[in-house]
Structure formats: C-alpha cells, structure tokens
C-alpha cells in the first residue's frame, strides 16, 4: 500500500506540473488575443471612425500578476476565460498597388508592334516609290530588296519566337504581306515574271502562311496572309480574261482555310474568306461574265467555292461538336442560295442549261439530303444540324415546284409543305422545322396573290372572251384559295392548341405576333377568295353590273365580319383580335353608310327611270336589294353591340359605340325616309321630313336616356336637337313655303316642350346619377 501511495503522489505532482503549464499556455493565448484585438481596433478607427461605437467590442483588460507567481516568469493571473464578443468589422476591399495597367500592357506589348509593322510596310512602299520616281535603282533590284526585306523580317521573327511570341507573330505576318505586295509589283508593274510564276509564288506564300499560323497559333497571321491575299490576285488580272488563275488561287486559299479549320477553331477567318470570296465572284459575274466564254469555268468554280465553305462549316460543327445557332442558319442560307441563285442564272442564260433548271434545283436538294443522311447515320452532331440539312432538302424541293410547274400547282404544293413543316416542328418538338415553315407560309401567300392577279386580271371580262374566261365560283382559282385557307386554318389550329405548346415560352409577344400574322393570312385568303369571285360574277353581266357588284361586295363584307364577330364572341374570346375586329366592323359600317347607301340610291334612280323600266334593265330587284343590305347592316350592328359588352374586352368601347350606333340608326332611317319620299314624288324630302324625323328621334333618345338612366344618350339627344335647330334656321326655312314652315316649327316646338316636361318630371333621376 505504501508503494502505491508513493506512486500516486508522484503522479499527482506530474499532473500539477502539467496543469500549471496548461494554465501558462492559456494565459499566453489570452494575451495574444488581447493584443490582436487592440491592433484591429486601432486600424478600424483610422479607416472609419464613424463606426467606432457600433462595431468595436469591449476590449478585455490584460490579466494582472499575483505575488504567488513572483518566483516564476511574469504571467497573467489565472481566471475564468472571458468571452470576447467580436463583431464583424467593416472590411474594405484591399487596394492593389498600382502597376502596369491592362491598357498599358495592350499598347506596349500588342498595339505598338502592329503599328510598327504597318509603318514599316508604308516606309518600304514610300522608299520604293521614291526610288521609282528618281530611277535610283533598277526594277529587278527593287524587287530583290523587297523580297530580302520580307525574308529578313521572317528570319528575325522566327529567331524571336521563343522569348517574344506575340512580337514575333506580328513580324511574320507583316513579312507575308510584304511578300504578297512585292510579287504583285514584280508581275503587274515591271513584268519581271509571267502570271503563272507569280501565281506559283503566291501559292508558296499561302502554304507558308498556313504553316506559320498553325505554329504560332495566331489567327492574325492567317488574316493578313490569307484573307489579305484576296486583293492581290484580283489585281493580277490583266483584262485578258484569264480568270481561271484568279479563281484557282482563291480556291487554294479557301482550301488552306479548310486545312486550318481542321487544326484550329478560328471562325473569324472563315467569315472573312466567305464574304470576300463571294463578293469577288459576284462582282466578276455581274461585270465580266460571258456565257459563250465562261460558262463551264463559272459553274465549276461556283461549285468548288460552295463545297469548300460547306465543308468548313461541317468541320466546325462535327469536329468541335459545336451547337447549331441562328448565325449558322443565316450563313449557310447565304451560302446555299448564292450558289443556287448564281447557278440558276448561269444555266438560264445557256440554251442547253435552261432545260436543266429543274434538275439543278433537285441536285441542290440531293446534296443536302446526302449530308443529312450521313449525319443521321453516323450520329456526328446535335440534331439541330440534322434538322437544318434536312430542312434545306425541303426548301429546294419547294423551289423545284415553281421551276418545273407553274400557276396554282406551285401554290398548292407550297401550302401543303407549309402545313407539313409546321406540324412536324410543333407536334414533334423540332423548332427548326417550324422556323422553316414560316418563310414557306409567306411564299404561299405571295404566290396566291400572284395567282389572283393573273387569273382575275387576265380573265376579268368573261362575257367578252368566253373561250378564255373562267366560270364564276367553279374554277381552279377558287379551289386553290380554299385549299390554301384550309392549310393556314390547320396551322392556326395547331398553333393555338394547348396540346402543342409554343416552343419559345419566354417570348409571349412573339407568340401573339405569330398568331396575328397567321390569322391575318388565313382570314385574308378566306375573304378574298369569294370577294374576287363576286367581282368575276358581276363582270359577266352588262348594264348596271357596277352598282350591283359594288353593293354585293359591301354585303359580303358585312356578312363576313358579322360571322367573324360572333365566332370570337362565342368561341375564341380573344381580346386583341376582338379590338381589331371591332375597328374593321366600324370601318365597314362607315363604308356602307356612305358608299353603300349611295349605290342603293343610284339603283332607286334607275328603278324610277321610265326608259330603263320599260326596257327591262330595271326592276323590283333594284328596290329589293336595299332591304337585303339593311338586314346585313343590322346584323353587323347587333354583333358590335354584343361585342362591346363582353367582359374579355373590358367594355372600353361602350360609350363610343353607343354614339356610333345612334348615328348609324339615324343615318339609316333618314335614308329610308328620303327613299320613300322620293318614290312618292315629294320634292323637298331632305328638308321638312328630315327635320321632323330628327326631332322625334331626339325625343325618343331622351326617353331612352331617362328610362335606362344613361346620361350620354341624353347628351346625344341634345346634340341632335341642336343640329336640327341649326338646320331649321339656316337651311330649311329658306326653301319652305308658309304651311311647311308652320308644320316644322309647331312640331319641333311641341317636341321641345315634351322634352322639357320629361326633364322636370324625372329630375330626381339626374340627381341620383350625380350622387352616384
């Protein structure tokens, strides 16, 4: 037991020693925290004294020393460790010391070197010009010095490549430009070597440029060496017609770019060469092309350029697995249609080629079809590229229709294709097909307009030329119009179907615009189909055909808009279309009240003409058509009345339409009064009768205004009565006899008294309206 006790005492001593050491370490840690806290506090006060009281926590005091520890190093007294609340100080972003800025770096390392090379080239050119003007050195020496300068710059650039990569690339690109320029001078200015030799040198420079661009991994070299080289061979043309050398050189440049495309992803180089190549080719074709001389050459190089750029495009998409975007669509459409457009023109000018236009169009479709099959079978790229190439097949098949066919067949095939493309794009969720459907829709619509122009203008007088005229309502033109309307109606049905949502849901405005566009084409086709047939029908008759044609065109428009209004009210309930429909209704109503009623009055005059009545050229139909038209007009007014009271329109047109409605009713009954007074033989139908009618109608409006408690109706009544009084004093009494004046004044006076009595009797209604 004694041994155990001794061992326990030793352990307790060791434990006490370790505890004291732990306490020393703890106190040292507290002191360090205290010092750090003080330093932070002083720095924060210097940077932002405003937040001194809010952000600085209480500073713990240093731990005091005790006498017990005098024999030991000075240590803080052991005490309970205080909790130091530390709030987050306001931290400022560290300000980096000013160094060489990005602008300075760009100017010093990049821009100055390029400016230097340009100045060097200009200096060489000025020196060469000076030597030429003063005949200081021979032409051969000048060219040799130019080549030495270019080669020297290349050598210096290559030597500096490891340490000064960017600067070296600028020197090399400038040297390549000098070599191209000197070659042009040696050929064009001094005739030191033939055209083929100059061409060979430039081919070597092109090969070196491709090599240098890849080695340096700098597209600027390729731009200067390849794209800049386009101008020089163009200048090499001496007017001798040897464009084969020019186009061969351009083809080599483009093939070099294709090779670079396999190694590097420099799309800017592709864009530059694309536009420069087609610009040069088109400029030559527009100014110098001659069918007898250049037919084969032009067609071969057209195909080479098209195939090269198509290949470069496919390399970027397939090798880099790049997504297919809108810019790609535009660029490839340009490439395809420049090739097709110029090729079509070249063939069309050739006596044999013009027979091959349909085959050429189908060949374009086959090219894209082969590409699409390869992409699909090998799964080389994303599906959008496949959809684009297959879409191009459909495009060129569409173009083949008018090339091989003409007239209505083209329109019908385009209408069918538009519906098919839209159906695939929307239901199968392939947006590229839907995008292709929109231009085909536009083509269909304009092709149909062209068909209308051809048939209805060419055969507008069927009775005069029965052998060439069309049978109204039973002809291919109406059938084509109706089938196109069915196509657009089906497209509109799919577009508005909830089962097939719009592929771009974030663009609601675009959805609305497309809806309006398709609806406008559909309704325009449906409306014009019968509108034109009505014209054709009445053109087949002589006599008063123009009056009947005009009134039936107005009647047809009234019927069409009435049906359209009720369809939107009962079924579609589309607000935007509703507003457009109402405006069209009001415009048509205005046409009927002005031009329509005038035509009906002309038919009445024909009926009252004894000579026309006896000859059979006028009859009861001249009078009866009036009430057929009035029925259609009333139908449109009822449709408008229902329209403006629909909740989905917000009733914004209510007061405005009430005013229009009252004017229309007054206009119609006034016309009807004049009509029957004219038939009865009354001379001054526009004076006495109208004034009394307007006064009575004003009274009825007042009664209606009180009955329905509609203030603006009563205001309309007052306005009409005021106009009636002005007409009475300024127009009527100057032409009426005494009895007529008496009747008018007594009638209007009594009406005014009745109106005044109504206002006194029902004045409480007006008071209630004001309170409300």
Order of alpha helices (4+ residues) and beta strands (2+ residues): alpha-alpha-alpha-alpha-alpha-alpha-alpha-alpha-alpha-alpha-alpha-alpha-alpha-alpha-alpha-alpha-alpha-alpha-alpha-alpha-alpha-alpha-alpha-alpha-alpha-alpha-alpha-alpha-alpha
